[in-house]
Amino acid sequence: MATVKVTEAAAPAHVDQKPKFTSFQDSLGRTIQLRTLDPLQKSRIIMAVGAEASANTMYVNAFALPAAAVVYIDDMGYGLPQTLKQIEIVLSDLGAEGYAAIEAHLMAEYEAAKIAADAKTAELSSEQAAAKN
């Protein structure tokens, strides 16, 4: 008869996950939640907008991708858009106030990333200067 040896597995380490969505409010007081699009989702948005519109990188980066990142406006949920019409619906629902809030949020993220990159560059420069001496 075969013997079976049972060993107790170590408990999995707890990994803190980043929040699923980023939330902020627009000037109307609506809560907007954005997802971070992965490369597959971005490629699907390019296919959704179509060949002609996807050739316009300004449209894709300024309108289509931010609209596709919207998960909620207050309690209204949005899936990943499959067509240009669905992207336009999200943009319409956002309106000027919601779109301005997304622009401000993305600009703040960009500025924070730029400050972090500049600090890292300054740190490297000081290490390089010390290495020369």
C-alpha positions in Angstrom: 0.0 0.0 0.0 1.3 3.5 -0.8 2.0 5.9 1.9 1.0 9.5 1.7 3.0 12.2 3.4 1.1 15.4 4.2 3.1 18.6 4.9 1.7 21.9 6.0 2.3 24.6 3.5 3.6 27.9 4.6 1.0 30.6 4.9 1.0 32.9 1.9 2.6 36.2 2.5 0.1 39.1 2.6 0.7 41.4 -0.3 -0.8 44.8 -0.2 -2.5 45.5 -3.5 -2.8 48.9 -5.0 -6.3 50.2 -5.0 -8.2 49.0 -8.1 -9.3 52.4 -9.1 -8.2 56.0 -8.7 -11.0 58.3 -7.5 -11.4 62.1 -7.6 -14.3 64.6 -7.9 -15.2 67.0 -10.7 -16.5 70.5 -10.2 -20.1 69.2 -10.1 -19.2 67.0 -7.1 -19.4 63.8 -9.1 -17.0 61.0 -8.1 -15.0 59.7 -11.1 -13.1 56.5 -10.8 -10.4 55.5 -13.3 -8.8 52.2 -14.1 -5.2 51.8 -15.2 -5.3 50.4 -18.7 -3.0 47.5 -19.4 -1.4 47.1 -22.9 -4.1 44.6 -24.1 -6.8 47.0 -23.1 -5.0 49.9 -24.8 -4.7 47.8 -28.0 -8.4 47.0 -27.9 -9.2 50.7 -27.7 -7.1 51.4 -30.7 -9.0 48.7 -32.6 -12.3 50.2 -31.3 -11.7 53.7 -32.6 -10.8 52.3 -36.0 -7.9 52.8 -38.4 -8.6 56.4 -39.3 -9.2 57.8 -35.8 -6.3 55.7 -34.3 -3.9 57.4 -36.8 -4.7 60.6 -34.9 -2.5 60.2 -31.8 -3.8 63.4 -30.3 -7.4 62.0 -30.3 -6.3 58.7 -29.0 -4.2 60.0 -26.1 -6.3 63.0 -25.2 -9.8 61.6 -25.6 -10.1 57.8 -26.3 -7.7 56.4 -23.7 -8.9 58.7 -20.9 -12.5 57.9 -21.7 -11.7 54.2 -21.8 -10.2 54.4 -18.3 -13.5 55.6 -16.8 -15.0 52.9 -14.6 -17.6 54.9 -12.7 -19.1 58.3 -12.7 -20.8 58.3 -9.3 -22.8 55.0 -9.3 -22.9 54.6 -13.1 -20.5 51.8 -14.2 -18.7 51.7 -17.5 -17.0 48.7 -19.1 -14.1 48.9 -21.5 -15.5 50.5 -24.7 -15.7 48.2 -27.7 -16.7 50.8 -30.3 -16.1 54.5 -31.1 -19.7 55.2 -30.2 -19.2 53.8 -26.7 -16.2 56.0 -26.2 -18.2 59.0 -27.4 -21.0 58.1 -24.9 -18.5 58.2 -22.0 -17.1 61.5 -23.2 -20.7 62.8 -23.4 -21.5 61.6 -19.9 -18.3 63.2 -18.5 -19.1 66.5 -20.0 -16.7 69.5 -19.8 -16.5 69.3 -16.0 -15.7 65.5 -15.8 -13.2 65.8 -18.7 -11.5 68.8 -17.0 -11.2 66.8 -13.8 -9.6 63.9 -15.7 -7.2 66.3 -17.4 -6.2 67.8 -14.0 -5.8 64.4 -12.4 -3.6 63.1 -15.3 -1.5 66.3 -15.2 -1.0 66.0 -11.4 0.2 62.4 -12.0 2.6 63.5 -14.7 4.0 66.3 -12.5 4.5 63.8 -9.6 6.3 61.4 -11.9 8.5 64.2 -13.3 9.5 65.3 -9.8 10.4 61.8 -8.9 12.4 61.3 -12.1 14.2 64.6 -11.6 15.1 63.7 -8.0 16.5 60.3 -9.2 18.5 62.1 -11.8 19.9 64.5 -9.3 20.8 61.6 -7.0 22.6 59.8 -9.8 24.4 63.1 -10.7 25.7 63.5 -7.2 26.9 59.9 -7.1 28.6 60.4 -10.4 30.3 63.5 -9.1 31.5 61.7 -6.0 32.8 58.9 -8.1 34.9 61.3 -10.2 36.7 62.5 -7.1 
